[in-house]
């Protein structure tokens, strides 16, 4: 047991990897929702697709 080490960033470096992965996907989903809005002019379709993808990720 190591005292004074943060287990989030000190010892277990795999934890930040799986925490940062959804952030990249959410940024891409935002750009995709904007592209869907430009083509369809439907403000709800991109949000629905983003909500479905976030639900699947969680």
N, CA and C atoms as a LAMMPS dump frame, in Angstrom:
ITEM: TIMESTEP
0
ITEM: NUMBER OF ATOMS
174
ITEM: BOX BOUNDS ff ff ff
-5.0000000000000000e+02 5.0000000000000000e+02
-5.0000000000000000e+02 5.0000000000000000e+02
-5.0000000000000000e+02 5.0000000000000000e+02
ITEM: ATOMS id mol type element x y z
1 1 1 N 0.843 -1.176 0
2 1 2 C 0 0 0
3 1 3 C 0.889 1.24 0
4 2 1 N 0.616 2.14 -0.931
5 2 2 C 1.383 3.378 -1.039
6 2 3 C 0.539 4.496 -0.46
7 3 1 N 1.071 5.198 0.503
8 3 2 C 0.326 6.296 1.113
9 3 3 C 0.661 7.602 0.405
10 4 1 N -0.337 8.449 0.243
11 4 2 C -0.124 9.75 -0.364
12 4 3 C -0.171 9.749 -1.881
13 5 1 N -0.481 8.621 -2.512
14 5 2 C -0.563 8.559 -3.967
15 5 3 C -2.036 8.602 -4.386
16 6 1 N -2.305 9.399 -5.373
17 6 2 C -3.655 9.482 -5.904
18 6 3 C -3.882 8.286 -6.821
19 7 1 N -4.84 7.448 -6.495
20 7 2 C -5.058 6.252 -7.293
21 7 3 C -5.643 6.572 -8.658
22 8 1 N -6.191 7.769 -8.842
23 8 2 C -6.75 8.135 -10.137
24 8 3 C -5.647 8.419 -11.145
25 9 1 N -4.594 9.122 -10.72
26 9 2 C -3.531 9.487 -11.639
27 9 3 C -2.166 8.943 -11.24
28 10 1 N -2.004 8.455 -10.029
29 10 2 C -0.691 8.043 -9.569
30 10 3 C -0.329 6.625 -9.924
31 11 1 N -1.157 5.664 -9.555
32 11 2 C -0.794 4.259 -9.702
33 11 3 C -1.526 3.638 -10.891
34 12 1 N -2.828 3.759 -10.919
35 12 2 C -3.643 3.126 -11.944
36 12 3 C -3.847 4.12 -13.086
37 13 1 N -3.086 3.994 -14.149
38 13 2 C -3.193 4.942 -15.258
39 13 3 C -4.249 4.538 -16.269
40 14 1 N -4.885 3.412 -16.073
41 14 2 C -5.929 2.991 -16.996
42 14 3 C -7.231 3.754 -16.742
43 15 1 N -7.465 4.222 -15.549
44 15 2 C -8.703 4.917 -15.21
45 15 3 C -8.906 6.183 -16.032
46 16 1 N -7.932 7.078 -16.17
47 16 2 C -8.161 8.26 -16.998
48 16 3 C -8.391 7.934 -18.466
49 17 1 N -7.872 6.806 -18.932
50 17 2 C -8.076 6.434 -20.328
51 17 3 C -9.545 6.2 -20.623
52 18 1 N -10.222 5.432 -19.791
53 18 2 C -11.63 5.177 -20.068
54 18 3 C -12.51 6.351 -19.689
55 19 1 N -11.981 7.303 -18.919
56 19 2 C -12.761 8.506 -18.605
57 19 3 C -12.694 9.527 -19.74
58 20 1 N -11.602 9.543 -20.484
59 20 2 C -11.442 10.513 -21.554
60 20 3 C -12.022 10.041 -22.885
61 21 1 N -12.199 8.768 -23.059
62 21 2 C -12.71 8.234 -24.323
63 21 3 C -14.104 8.77 -24.672
64 22 1 N -15.066 8.83 -23.755
65 22 2 C -16.376 9.382 -24.134
66 22 3 C -16.324 10.856 -24.494
67 23 1 N -15.359 11.609 -23.986
68 23 2 C -15.285 13.021 -24.326
69 23 3 C -14.982 13.224 -25.801
70 24 1 N -14.12 12.401 -26.34
71 24 2 C -13.809 12.491 -27.767
72 24 3 C -15.033 12.118 -28.588
73 25 1 N -15.728 11.084 -28.186
74 25 2 C -16.913 10.657 -28.924
75 25 3 C -18.022 11.701 -28.849
76 26 1 N -18.176 12.367 -27.707
77 26 2 C -19.198 13.405 -27.598
78 26 3 C -18.871 14.6 -28.474
79 27 1 N -17.6 14.94 -28.608
80 27 2 C -17.217 16.032 -29.493
81 27 3 C -17.541 15.688 -30.944
82 28 1 N -17.297 14.445 -31.322
83 28 2 C -17.611 14.019 -32.683
84 28 3 C -19.122 13.993 -32.893
85 29 1 N -19.869 13.551 -31.902
86 29 2 C -21.331 13.522 -32.016
87 29 3 C -21.898 14.931 -32.156
88 30 1 N -21.282 15.9 -31.521
89 30 2 C -21.734 17.284 -31.645
90 30 3 C -21.551 17.774 -33.079
91 31 1 N -20.413 17.482 -33.662
92 31 2 C -20.177 17.887 -35.049
93 31 3 C -21.119 17.161 -36.002
94 32 1 N -21.389 15.905 -35.704
95 32 2 C -22.312 15.146 -36.534
96 32 3 C -23.735 15.697 -36.423
97 33 1 N -24.136 16.103 -35.225
98 33 2 C -25.464 16.691 -35.045
99 33 3 C -25.59 17.997 -35.806
100 34 1 N -24.528 18.781 -35.845
101 34 2 C -24.555 20.021 -36.627
102 34 3 C -24.696 19.722 -38.115
103 35 1 N -24 18.712 -38.591
104 35 2 C -24.091 18.348 -40.007
105 35 3 C -25.493 17.847 -40.354
106 36 1 N -26.098 17.08 -39.46
107 36 2 C -27.466 16.593 -39.688
108 36 3 C -28.428 17.77 -39.734
109 37 1 N -28.236 18.752 -38.866
110 37 2 C -29.115 19.919 -38.868
111 37 3 C -28.97 20.717 -40.159
112 38 1 N -27.737 20.854 -40.645
113 38 2 C -27.527 21.603 -41.894
114 38 3 C -28.242 20.944 -43.065
115 39 1 N -28.277 19.607 -43.076
116 39 2 C -28.892 18.91 -44.202
117 39 3 C -30.405 18.791 -44.068
118 40 1 N -30.91 18.6 -42.855
119 40 2 C -32.34 18.332 -42.687
120 40 3 C -33.119 19.517 -42.136
121 41 1 N -32.448 20.479 -41.521
122 41 2 C -33.089 21.611 -40.836
123 41 3 C -34.036 21.152 -39.727
124 42 1 N -33.782 19.97 -39.207
125 42 2 C -34.559 19.44 -38.095
126 42 3 C -33.691 19.538 -36.841
127 43 1 N -34.056 20.427 -35.889
128 43 2 C -33.203 20.598 -34.712
129 43 3 C -33.264 19.426 -33.734
130 44 1 N -34.216 18.536 -33.876
131 44 2 C -34.406 17.452 -32.92
132 44 3 C -33.686 16.174 -33.325
133 45 1 N -33.457 15.972 -34.595
134 45 2 C -32.904 14.712 -35.079
135 45 3 C -31.488 14.485 -34.566
136 46 1 N -30.647 15.494 -34.612
137 46 2 C -29.283 15.36 -34.102
138 46 3 C -29.259 15.105 -32.605
139 47 1 N -30.159 15.758 -31.877
140 47 2 C -30.246 15.543 -30.432
141 47 3 C -30.709 14.148 -30.077
142 48 1 N -31.641 13.632 -30.855
143 48 2 C -32.135 12.275 -30.607
144 48 3 C -31.025 11.258 -30.855
145 49 1 N -30.284 11.43 -31.938
146 49 2 C -29.192 10.512 -32.242
147 49 3 C -28.111 10.603 -31.174
148 50 1 N -27.787 11.827 -30.732
149 50 2 C -26.791 12.006 -29.676
150 50 3 C -27.266 11.355 -28.375
151 51 1 N -28.55 11.512 -28.039
152 51 2 C -29.078 10.899 -26.815
153 51 3 C -29.02 9.382 -26.879
154 52 1 N -29.304 8.817 -28.045
155 52 2 C -29.231 7.37 -28.189
156 52 3 C -27.799 6.88 -28.021
157 53 1 N -26.849 7.597 -28.628
158 53 2 C -25.438 7.187 -28.514
159 53 3 C -24.924 7.32 -27.086
160 54 1 N -25.322 8.368 -26.376
161 54 2 C -24.899 8.53 -24.98
162 54 3 C -25.503 7.431 -24.113
163 55 1 N -26.755 7.069 -24.39
164 55 2 C -27.397 5.987 -23.655
165 55 3 C -26.673 4.661 -23.891
166 56 1 N -26.265 4.416 -25.118
167 56 2 C -25.536 3.183 -25.423
168 56 3 C -24.173 3.192 -24.734
169 57 1 N -23.501 4.365 -24.709
170 57 2 C -22.186 4.435 -24.069
171 57 3 C -22.278 4.213 -22.568
172 58 1 N -23.347 4.667 -21.922
173 58 2 C -23.46 4.489 -20.488
174 58 3 C -23.972 3.107 -20.173
